[in-house]
Amino acid sequence: MMRLSLLVAFALAVLTLAGCASPKADFYTLSPEAPRESARPATPIVVLIGSVNVPELVDRPQIVVRAGANQVTMNEFARWADSLKSQIPRVLAADVAQELNSPRVSAYPMAGDMTAVWRVQIDVQRFDATLGDAVTVEVLWSVSPPGKRAPLSGRSTVREPCAGAGYDAVVAAYSRAFATVSGDISASIRSAAPL
């Protein structure tokens, strides 16, 4: 009888621990556009994507989504794999490199003649998502050409629909939105650069 009681107590303890197990967290990362063949010839232009400012509300590991006009939710189990301040410049650099067909675009300082570098500063003003609907990014950007020329600046506001209801669709929509921002920055550089 004592042995049976111990066995039942052990089984109940195992079931209790199994019921308390945490759900598995999913980690997400922004991604650049898929590589494609460029019709443009390769250019020697050098671009450095500088540090990126993001709103404090979304500067956290949890993915933040809008739940109403004045409410957001943070899912403890849907997280960014890396900070947005490091993901956004990396993705922008890859997309700008593809847009300009230049192998010399980076989010990190490069060796070489730093006087010939186009420097890009990014200030993300809005980074909103609604599950199953769309994401919206609003970005102020500034491009400092080499030499003493005046900086170029712009504002890109992009609303990108989600192709599904989950967090993976939100992250994919954010990636597409930043590809559009990269296109705006690249067009500005292309219009001012002696390519």
C-alpha positions as a printed NumPy array, in Angstrom:
array([[  0.   ,   0.   ,   0.   ],
       [  2.827,   2.391,   0.891],
       [  4.567,   1.546,  -2.347],
       [  1.396,   2.224,  -4.348],
       [  0.968,   5.605,  -2.605],
       [  4.546,   6.573,  -3.467],
       [  4.014,   5.537,  -7.072],
       [  0.803,   7.593,  -7.319],
       [  2.526,  10.608,  -5.692],
       [  5.445,  10.306,  -8.126],
       [  3.071,  10.079, -11.113],
       [  1.151,  13.156,  -9.913],
       [  4.415,  15.088,  -9.454],
       [  5.52 ,  14.209, -13.001],
       [  2.151,  15.258, -14.435],
       [  2.25 ,  18.524, -12.466],
       [  5.743,  19.323, -13.734],
       [  4.727,  18.489, -17.302],
       [  1.732,  20.831, -16.993],
       [  3.988,  23.65 , -15.781],
       [  6.432,  23.333, -18.662],
       [  6.811,  26.603, -20.559],
       [  5.799,  26.819, -24.186],
       [  8.692,  26.942, -26.627],
       [  9.733,  30.426, -27.704],
       [ 10.001,  31.168, -31.422],
       [ 12.764,  33.507, -32.616],
       [ 12.489,  35.69 , -35.725],
       [ 14.855,  37.749, -37.83 ],
       [ 14.407,  40.258, -40.622],
       [ 15.744,  39.161, -43.983],
       [ 16.902,  40.988, -47.112],
       [ 15.231,  40.51 , -50.471],
       [ 16.165,  37.335, -52.285],
       [ 19.16 ,  37.883, -54.583],
       [ 18.232,  38.529, -58.179],
       [ 20.057,  39.177, -61.411],
       [ 20.767,  42.871, -61.846],
       [ 20.396,  44.57 , -65.197],
       [ 22.674,  47.347, -63.955],
       [ 26.444,  47.066, -64.255],
       [ 28.355,  46.67 , -60.991],
       [ 29.213,  50.01 , -59.424],
       [ 32.209,  50.927, -57.267],
       [ 30.094,  53.061, -54.925],
       [ 30.855,  52.609, -51.2  ],
       [ 27.959,  52.995, -48.736],
       [ 28.03 ,  52.726, -44.955],
       [ 24.708,  52.239, -43.166],
       [ 25.208,  53.863, -39.757],
       [ 23.513,  53.176, -36.479],
       [ 19.734,  52.99 , -36.464],
       [ 17.368,  54.591, -33.96 ],
       [ 14.158,  52.706, -33.191],
       [ 11.226,  53.642, -30.93 ],
       [ 11.774,  52.531, -27.325],
       [  8.444,  50.719, -27.37 ],
       [  9.772,  48.127, -29.847],
       [ 13.414,  48.142, -28.704],
       [ 13.026,  44.866, -26.794],
       [ 13.332,  41.122, -27.449],
       [  9.555,  40.54 , -27.626],
       [  7.725,  41.275, -30.85 ],
       [  5.249,  44.083, -30.178],
       [  1.946,  44.13 , -32.06 ],
       [ -0.939,  46.558, -31.966],
       [ -4.12 ,  45.276, -30.261],
       [ -6.131,  48.477, -30.683],
       [ -5.762,  52.201, -31.192],
       [ -4.233,  52.639, -27.74 ],
       [ -3.107,  49.133, -26.844],
       [ -0.195,  46.873, -27.745],
       [  0.715,  43.34 , -26.75 ],
       [  4.129,  41.785, -26.232],
       [  4.332,  38.059, -26.731],
       [  6.935,  36.445, -24.457],
       [  7.175,  33.505, -26.867],
       [  7.521,  35.434, -30.153],
       [ 10.915,  37.117, -29.932],
       [ 13.502,  38.811, -32.096],
       [ 16.63 ,  36.67 , -32.498],
       [ 18.771,  39.822, -32.365],
       [ 18.098,  43.47 , -31.551],
       [ 16.312,  45.554, -34.161],
       [ 19.176,  48.073, -33.912],
       [ 21.498,  45.451, -35.4  ],
       [ 19.033,  43.681, -37.729],
       [ 17.721,  46.778, -39.531],
       [ 21.122,  48.143, -40.694],
       [ 22.212,  44.648, -41.778],
       [ 19.061,  44.174, -43.885],
       [ 19.199,  47.697, -45.319],
       [ 22.851,  47.191, -46.296],
       [ 22.061,  43.933, -48.113],
       [ 19.076,  45.47 , -49.927],
       [ 20.927,  48.694, -50.862],
       [ 23.865,  46.613, -52.146],
       [ 21.48 ,  44.718, -54.387],
       [ 19.694,  47.886, -55.57 ],
       [ 22.979,  49.634, -56.441],
       [ 24.678,  46.412, -57.615],
       [ 27.639,  47.285, -55.393],
       [ 29.661,  44.819, -53.33 ],
       [ 30.84 ,  47.699, -51.125],
       [ 27.757,  48.372, -48.986],
       [ 27.994,  47.524, -45.306],
       [ 26.617,  48.2  , -41.856],
       [ 30.172,  48.026, -40.48 ],
       [ 33.188,  50.27 , -41.174],
       [ 35.27 ,  49.039, -44.098],
       [ 38.909,  49.366, -45.044],
       [ 39.789,  51.766, -47.809],
       [ 39.363,  55.422, -48.629],
       [ 36.79 ,  56.655, -46.093],
       [ 36.493,  60.015, -47.886],
       [ 34.66 ,  58.279, -50.744],
       [ 31.947,  56.759, -48.528],
       [ 28.265,  57.612, -48.741],
       [ 27.004,  57.567, -45.116],
       [ 23.39 ,  56.703, -44.34 ],
       [ 21.657,  57.544, -41.054],
       [ 18.321,  55.938, -40.189],
       [ 15.694,  57.045, -37.676],
       [ 12.731,  54.661, -37.494],
       [  9.792,  56.801, -36.393],
       [  7.103,  54.121, -36.556],
       [  7.327,  50.328, -36.376],
       [  3.759,  48.988, -36.05 ],
       [  2.155,  45.658, -36.778],
       [ -1.31 ,  44.172, -36.485],
       [ -1.464,  40.387, -36.646],
       [ -3.218,  39.174, -39.774],
       [ -3.441,  42.676, -41.23 ],
       [ -0.348,  44.757, -42.049],
       [  2.829,  46.38 , -40.803],
       [  3.714,  50.046, -41.115],
       [  7.204,  51.501, -40.965],
       [  7.998,  55.177, -41.158],
       [ 11.659,  56.   , -41.584],
       [ 13.5  ,  59.295, -41.734],
       [ 16.774,  58.82 , -43.59 ],
       [ 19.707,  60.994, -44.434],
       [ 22.499,  60.288, -46.919],
       [ 25.772,  62.212, -46.611],
       [ 27.619,  62.12 , -49.942],
       [ 31.43 ,  62.085, -50.027],
       [ 33.095,  65.473, -49.823],
       [ 31.369,  68.613, -48.705],
       [ 28.143,  68.197, -50.641],
       [ 24.83 ,  68.776, -48.896],
       [ 23.153,  65.712, -47.39 ],
       [ 20.165,  64.128, -49.108],
       [ 17.216,  63.296, -46.908],
       [ 13.833,  61.723, -47.15 ],
       [ 10.957,  60.058, -45.375],
       [  9.703,  56.643, -46.367],
       [  6.313,  55.508, -45.081],
       [  5.497,  51.956, -46.064],
       [  2.4  ,  49.892, -45.259],
       [  2.938,  46.261, -46.169],
       [  0.116,  43.685, -45.883],
       [  0.728,  40.462, -43.976],
       [  0.379,  37.285, -46.029],
       [ -0.927,  35.325, -43.033],
       [ -2.117,  35.548, -39.451],
       [  1.039,  34.627, -37.493],
       [  4.228,  36.307, -36.391],
       [  6.171,  34.837, -39.329],
       [  3.879,  36.8  , -41.683],
       [  4.473,  39.987, -39.655],
       [  8.257,  39.579, -39.832],
       [  8.142,  38.831, -43.572],
       [  6.043,  41.984, -44.095],
       [  8.568,  44.036, -42.101],
       [ 11.346,  42.641, -44.327],
       [  9.454,  43.689, -47.475],
       [  8.795,  47.138, -45.988],
       [ 12.507,  47.692, -45.343],
       [ 13.274,  46.561, -48.906],
       [ 11.039,  49.432, -50.069],
       [ 12.889,  51.863, -47.775],
       [ 16.182,  50.567, -49.236],
       [ 14.852,  51.274, -52.715],
       [ 14.107,  54.884, -51.747],
       [ 17.594,  55.364, -50.286],
       [ 19.234,  53.724, -53.309],
       [ 17.276,  55.905, -55.748],
       [ 18.476,  58.989, -53.872],
       [ 22.107,  57.845, -54.03 ],
       [ 21.783,  56.852, -57.696],
       [ 20.365,  60.256, -58.636],
       [ 23.258,  62.113, -56.973],
       [ 26.18 ,  59.743, -57.646],
       [ 28.354,  59.96 , -60.739],
       [ 27.756,  56.304, -61.689]])
